[in-house]
Amino acid sequence: MPKPQMPRSIPHPTISQVKIIATKNNFPISWLNKQGFCEYGIYLENVKGIMAKPSKAMIEGTKEHAVLESKFREDAEPATFEEMLETSKTAEILSRELPVISPRYGIRGFIDEVWMTPDEFIIIDDKPGTVPYLSSINQVYGYCLAFKDSVKENRAIVASLRERGTDNIYWSSYFDGQAEKNIINQINRIHHLLTGKLEFIPTKNPKKCRGCRFNDRCNRKVDF
């Protein structure tokens, strides 16, 4: 089905995956998850430009998303985003891989699944496993913030994490004022990192270093 129209953008001259939208840096919401694993990894990949093969989890996740999107499109009825919002005021509808962007907060991404009901919007992010890591929560909160900034309705927004490939919602919480404040602080930190106001901090967890895609190229890894 047709998606919300995206604003015009240009690539950042030196930082990959960052775009300039409305004169402001705009980064992928998935970075909020990467930040929790190792902030320095964002620096290595996108500022230093170090290339690395995708991890097994990344490959499996991409395949799973493609399968679910294909199945969804088989039964989906064409509708504009505005039509979906209007319909959801009286009926429950679902959308997958919904693009969201917030020039105001400088973030963008694709929501795995959105349930729209007359009372609330349920934002779902699929993850492997069933552990609600703070980094995963930050990512889905980022989607909630971008969605809220785009839609501008008074309906409640619920953030949810679902076990990939299943119907198991293993974590869920309302996107309230405190959650919004916390995620805006995290987003602002990344913007300060991109402009050089703050330094990227590497993880101190040797287990993360051991499984990192940039292990053999990192000058800040923890000995193990």
N, C-alpha and C positions, 0 to 999 in steps of 0.2 A: 504494500500500500504506500501511497505517497508520504514522504516524511516532511518535518518542518524545514523551511528554507534556511540554508546556512548563510551567514553574512560573508562578505568578501574578505579575503585574507591574503597575506603574502608571507613567504617563509622567512624565518629569522636568519639574518646573514651569517651567523656563526654557530648557532645552537640547533641541532637537529631535533625534529618533532615539535619545535616551538614555532608558532605562527604569530604574526602581528595582525591583530584584529581591533579595529577602532583605536589605533595607535598604542595598544597595550599588548604585552606578551600574553600568549594563550597556550597553555600546555595540556597534555592529555591527562584526564582524571585518573587513569591507571597509575600515574606517577605517585599518587597518594598511597598506593599499595607498595610500590617499589621503594618508596621512602622509608617505610616501616621495616623492610628487609635490610636495605643498606642504602643510605642517602648517597654515598660516594659512588655507587654503581650508576646512578643517574648522571653524575659528572663524567665518569669514564666513557659511557656510551654516547652521551649527547653533547658534551662540551669538548672532551678530548677526541671524540670520534672513533673510539676503539670498537672494532667489529668483533662479534662473537656469534657462534651458532646458537639458534634457539634451543632452549632446554626441552626435555621430554614433556614436561608439564605444559609448556607453551604450545607445543605441537599438538598434543592431545586436546587441549582446550580449544584451539582453533578448529580442529576437526569436529568436535562436539557442537560448537556453535553453528558450524555450517550445516550439520545434520538437522539440528533443531529449527534453524531458519528455513531450511528447505521444506520440512514437514509443516511448518506454520503457514508458509506461502500457498500450500496446496489447498487449504480451506479458507484462507483469508479473503475477506471481501474488500475491494478497492474503496478507499476513503481518504480524504485529506485529513491532516492532523486536526484542523479546526472542526471538521465533521465528527471525528472521533470524540473530541472533548464535549461537543454538544450532545452526542448520543449517550455518552457516559453519565449525563446528568439524570437519566431515567433508566439506564440499563448498564449491566456490567460488560465491559469489552476488554480485549487484550491486544497488546502490541509487542513485537519483539525487535531487538536490535534498533531501538529508537535513538536517533542521534539527538544529543542535547548540547547546547553551547551557551556560555554566558560571557559575553564581552566584558560585563561589569566585573566579574571575579577572575576573568582570564583563564577559564577552564572549558574543556570540551570532552566529549566521549560518546560511547554507544551503550545504552542501557540494555542488558540482556533481555529483560522482560518487564513490562508495566501492566498492572491490572488497574483499570479505571472503573471505579464504582461511583454511584451517586454521592457517597459520603467521603471517599478517600481515594488517594492514589497509592498503590503499593509498588515500590521500586525494588526489583529483584536482581541481585547479582549472583551468578553461578560460580561456585568455587569447588575445587577438589577437597575432599575430606569434610569434616564437620566441626572444625575448631574455629570459633569466631575470633580470629586474631584482630588486634586493634588496627593493623594495616588494612585488613579486609573491610572492617567497619568504616574506616576513614574513606575508603574508595566508594562504598555505596552511599555514604553521607555526601560525598562530592557529587554523585549523580543526583541526589535529592536536591542539593542546593542549586545546581544548574537547571533542573526541571522546574523548581519553584520559581526561579528567576525568569524562566521562559514563559511559564503558564500564567503566573500571577492570579491564582484563584485562592479562595479561602478554604478549600477542602483540605483535610488533614493529609499528611504525607507519611507513609510508613516505609522504613528502610528494612530490607530483608536479605538474608544470605541463604542460598539454597545449595544443597549438595548436587554437584554437577551430574547430569544424566538421570536425576530422580525428581520426585515431587517433594522431597524432604526439606522443608524450611526449618533450618536448625537455629536460626537467630533472627529476631525481629524486634524493632523498636520504633516508636514514633519519632519523627524528625522534629524535635521541639526546639525551643529557643536556645537551650544550652548546647544541644548537638550542633545547631547552626553556628553558634559562636565559636565552638571548638574547631569545627572544620574550616571556618574562615581563617582562624589563626594558623592552621596547618598550611592552608593555601598561600597565605601571605608569606609564610616562611620560605616556601619554594620560590615565590616571586623575588624575595630578597636574595636567595641563592643565585638566581639567574642574573641578577643585576650586580652581583659581587658584594652586596652589603653584608652577607653572611658567608661562612665557609661550609662546604659540604662535609658532613661528619661521617666517617666510616664506621661500620659495625665493630663491636668489640667481641662479638660471638664467633669463635673459631669454627663452629658448625656451619654457620652461614658462609664463611669464607671458603670452606671446603666444598660447598655445593654451588658456589658462584660461577657464572659463565665467564667472568673476567678474572678469575683466580690467577691465571698465568701472566696477566698483564698489569696486575694491581700492585702499586708501590706502598699501599697502606694496609695490606692484609694482615690478619692476626696469625702469629705462628701457631702451628698445631702439630 
